[in-house]
Amino acid sequence: MELPPLLRRNVDRALNGVGLADLAVAAAALSQRYRDEHRDHNLHVRTERDALAYLAVRLPATYAAVRASFAAVVAARLDFAPKTVLDVGAGPGTALWAAADCWPGLADALLLEASPIFRACGEELAREADLPRVSWQLADVAAATIDCAPRDLVSLAYVLNELAPAARESVLQRLWDATADTLVIVEPGTPAGWERILAARRQLIEAGAHVLAPCPHAFACPLQAPDWCHFAERVARSRLHRLAKGADVPWEDEKFSYVAVSRRPAAAAVARVIARPRKGSGRITLKLCQPDGSAGEDLFSRRNGTVFKRAWRSDWESAIDLETP
Ligand SMILES: C[S@@+](CC[C@H](N)C(=O)[O-])C[C@H]1O[C@@H](n2cnc3c(N)ncnc32)[C@H](O)[C@@H]1O
């Protein structure tokens, strides 16, 4: 997945003239903090250099994950046309760009962010962009109430892992209270990220939420550790991105876990492909999460007729109707 052309241009403009050596050091330190899930009451992005490193090496990947999670909401709820959005832990405004790409009717965005550096960076990126009306709230979501009327779409992307475990439940409750329709939570696609998504999913179902995606049911997750539910998006790396990471290939796979819940149910629950399909000659094996709450591998061959064609066209993350002949 590529960034929208204007966002790509604005990111390149922000990075113009930044020394590669500096960027590589900041990017490596940032990646290490994220990998370690380092929590020391400090924000990971504390300097302008950290924010620029984030733009260079993390934004393309988090954008891809959030955009894919929103796409699953579009598929589950064709009637959903949000006008207002609240994004918490907005960083440089990643989810706003993804939401605007998915739902052109968005009119008003509130971005809550604790880091003034990220906020400045996000404002700069959005300059001259055809985005909804944007306002920023500089606040710590773990400490403050969210000061707005409920919004159609609420998102929390790559933030839960930065919150102290004891703060997560109350933050999620605040987010749900601020949700008029749909709430989307995205985390890194690691076993720990999946555990946080599972806990959020349980809490929100207990609060009355309907699960839109990726699960086609509200039963307990059928996967057992060491397995975990995650997806992957292939992300294009710019030249600077590659150089800052010392990488050879012009792409990377961003693994992510997510849950999208709503105050309204999905139109229909169909199976979800939860691993990369394995194709052979005239046959395909899909690992599926099913509407009855089970999960496992299924083999499809030409004998399955139309369902085989649908299976053949599916990919990791696809929702697939196996019932309609
Ligand atoms: C990994 S970044 C993700 C940024 C953006 N959502 C994205 O997906 O690219 C995490 C963001 O959450 C913000 N954050 C962390 N703790 C926060 C808190 N308690 N209140 C508000 N924002 C917070 C950080 O400053 C940072 O911008």
The ligand as an SDF file (V2000), in Angstrom:
LIG
                    3D

 27 29  0  0  0  0  0  0  0  0999 V2000
    2.7560    4.9710   17.8960 C   0  0  0  0  0  0  0  0  0  0  0  0
    2.0570    6.5560   17.8820 S   0  0  0  0  0  0  0  0  0  0  0  0
    0.6450    6.2810   16.8150 C   0  0  0  0  0  0  0  0  0  0  0  0
    0.2660    7.5180   16.1030 C   0  0  0  0  0  0  0  0  0  0  0  0
   -0.8660    7.3360   15.1020 C   0  0  0  0  0  0  0  0  0  0  0  0
   -2.0850    6.9330   15.7780 N   0  0  0  0  0  0  0  0  0  0  0  0
   -0.4850    6.3360   14.0480 C   0  0  0  0  0  0  0  0  0  0  0  0
   -1.1320    5.2800   13.9840 O   0  0  0  0  0  0  0  0  0  0  0  0
    0.4360    6.5950   13.2760 O   0  0  0  0  0  0  0  0  0  0  0  0
    1.2590    6.6620   19.4600 C   0  0  0  0  0  0  0  0  0  0  0  0
    0.6820    8.0270   19.6910 C   0  0  0  0  0  0  0  0  0  0  0  0
   -0.0920    8.0300   20.8870 O   0  0  0  0  0  0  0  0  0  0  0  0
    0.2030    9.2090   21.6080 C   0  0  0  0  0  0  0  0  0  0  0  0
   -0.0860    8.9530   23.0200 N   0  0  0  0  0  0  0  0  0  0  0  0
    0.5180    8.0620   23.8260 C   0  0  0  0  0  0  0  0  0  0  0  0
   -0.0230    8.1200   25.0640 N   0  0  0  0  0  0  0  0  0  0  0  0
   -0.9930    9.0680   25.0140 C   0  0  0  0  0  0  0  0  0  0  0  0
   -1.9020    9.5840   25.9640 C   0  0  0  0  0  0  0  0  0  0  0  0
   -1.9130    9.1340   27.2230 N   0  0  0  0  0  0  0  0  0  0  0  0
   -2.7630   10.5480   25.5790 N   0  0  0  0  0  0  0  0  0  0  0  0
   -2.7550   11.0150   24.3050 C   0  0  0  0  0  0  0  0  0  0  0  0
   -1.9190   10.5590   23.3620 N   0  0  0  0  0  0  0  0  0  0  0  0
   -1.0440    9.6030   23.7030 C   0  0  0  0  0  0  0  0  0  0  0  0
    1.6820    9.4290   21.3360 C   0  0  0  0  0  0  0  0  0  0  0  0
    2.1020   10.7480   21.6160 O   0  0  0  0  0  0  0  0  0  0  0  0
    1.7570    9.0880   19.8700 C   0  0  0  0  0  0  0  0  0  0  0  0
    1.4350   10.1670   19.0710 O   0  0  0  0  0  0  0  0  0  0  0  0
  1  2  1  0
  2  3  1  0
  2 10  1  0
  3  4  1  0
  4  5  1  0
  5  6  1  0
  5  7  1  0
  7  8  2  0
  7  9  1  0
 10 11  1  0
 11 12  1  0
 11 26  1  0
 12 13  1  0
 13 14  1  0
 13 24  1  0
 14 15  1  0
 14 23  1  0
 15 16  2  0
 16 17  1  0
 17 18  1  0
 17 23  2  0
 18 19  1  0
 18 20  2  0
 20 21  1  0
 21 22  2  0
 22 23  1  0
 24 25  1  0
 24 26  1  0
 26 27  1  0
M  CHG  2   2   1   9  -1
M  END
$$$$
